[in-house]
Amino acid sequence: MKTVLLIRPSKGGHETHLRRILEKVEDGERLGLEEAVRLYECDDLLLLGQMANKIKGKKSANRIYYIVNRHINYTNICKNRCRFCAFSKEENQDGGYAMGVEEVLAEAEGVVEQGATEIHIVGGLHPQLGLDYYLKMLSCLRERFPSIHLQAFTAVEVAHIAERAGLSVKDTLKELVQAGLDSLPGGGAEVFSPRIRKELCPDKLSGKDWLAVMRQAHKLGLRSNATMLYGHLETPLERIKHLLALRELQDDTGGFMSFIPLAFHSDNTFLRGLPRTTANLDLKTLAISRLLLDNFPHIKAFWVMLGVKLAQVSLSFGVDDIDGTVIQEKITHSAGADTPEELSVEELVALIEEAGREPVERDTLYRKVIRPEGKLGPDWHIEN
């Protein structure tokens, strides 16, 4: 039985187009570029949410996933001074830092004892750190915390590490995996548009090369996430083309686990003064992402960037993952985020249940985590 969704008359006369799009969604057909443009033009936000929720329901029913994780940003020194970044510093600049391996281990120690199942590691492109540093970091973490999942280094970092080592991306990834790398985060994608990258991050890995690193990682059996930074100078069409490029790669490799739209924060960046994204744009982008990325298992609302309450609302706009406890996120907070630096499991569960959804703790690979008597701690296992 098909769900009846009401299309409100719109000033732009898009009702006919929306009905056709709705029919395709109902029939499970893939949407294209022109239809995505129509969705961004649609002023009926609730309809978009209903359409996205239909897809979400087919993929994950009423479940909303969360994870107990820890973010570690090992350095903020970066050779790329992207105009949208408030986190990076130049070498010898006040406030710049690079953590030693023992410092990284110390950062991980407490949260693992508290029950974290994932350590999420990203940082700047430090011009002096070599491959040995990254290999030692991973191998020491793996030795000390054998059960933890190490999600580390964006595609941009991987390309930088490979360049510094004089190795191919493939061989670099093999070395990192042997040392303990389990999966890649989705950062560094920004917006693939060459126009945007030329204006905001001309020295950064290109969108084409970001996709190439991910393709190679997937070929080696590594899973990853994908992101898009929106709400700065990009157009809706550039967002759509970004999504379609991700969908095309996913068709080929199937290696992406989730897509995470990242709302831009301009404070302390070269773009300071740009207004923050609106709730309308945030929810619309999440819903359209769910509708276009039909081959992505999960759409994640990163509450650190969206805000806790809007992330909760997004659970009615196609989202089935609200990320996790996070613990001490630095990059977005450097750009003026006023969200907490962490949430407790109790807060995450309450947030999900208040939205009428079923909270499910997951590991990085979306397997259900079981804890004895439901208590946090180092004793947990994956549901068989």
HELIX and SHEET records of a PDB file:
HELIX    1   1 GLU A   15  GLU A   26  1                                  12    
HELIX    2   2 LEU A   33  GLU A   41  1                                   9    
HELIX    3   3 LEU A   45  SER A   60  1                                  16    
HELIX    4   4 VAL A  101  GLU A  113  1                                  13    
HELIX    5   5 LEU A  131  ARG A  144  1                                  14    
HELIX    6   6 ALA A  155  ALA A  165  1                                  11    
HELIX    7   7 VAL A  169  ALA A  179  1                                  11    
HELIX    8   8 PRO A  194  LEU A  200  1                                   7    
HELIX    9   9 GLY A  207  LYS A  219  1                                  13    
HELIX   10  10 PRO A  236  THR A  253  1                                  18    
HELIX   11  11 ALA A  279  LEU A  292  1                                  14    
HELIX   12  12 TRP A  303  LEU A  306  1                                   4    
HELIX   13  13 VAL A  308  VAL A  313  1                                   6    
HELIX   14  14 SER A  314  SER A  316  5                                   3    
HELIX   15  15 ILE A  331  SER A  334  1                                   4    
HELIX   16  16 VAL A  345  GLU A  354  1                                  10    
HELIX   17  17 PRO A  372  GLY A  374  5                                   3    
SHEET    1   A 3 ASP A 321  GLY A 324  0                                        
SHEET    2   A 3 ARG A  63  ILE A  67  1                                        
SHEET    3   A 3 GLU A 358  GLU A 361  1                                        
SHEET    1   B 3 ASN A  69  ASN A  73  0                                        
SHEET    2   B 3 GLU A 118  VAL A 122  1                                        
SHEET    3   B 3 HIS A 149  ALA A 152  1                                        
SHEET    1   C 4 SER A 183  LEU A 184  0                                        
SHEET    2   C 4 ARG A 223  TYR A 230  1                                        
SHEET    3   C 4 PHE A 256  ALA A 263  1                                        
SHEET    4   C 4 HIS A 298  ILE A 299  1                                        
SHEET    1   D 2 VAL A 369  ILE A 370  0                                        
SHEET    2   D 2 HIS A 381  ILE A 382 -1                                        
END                                                                             
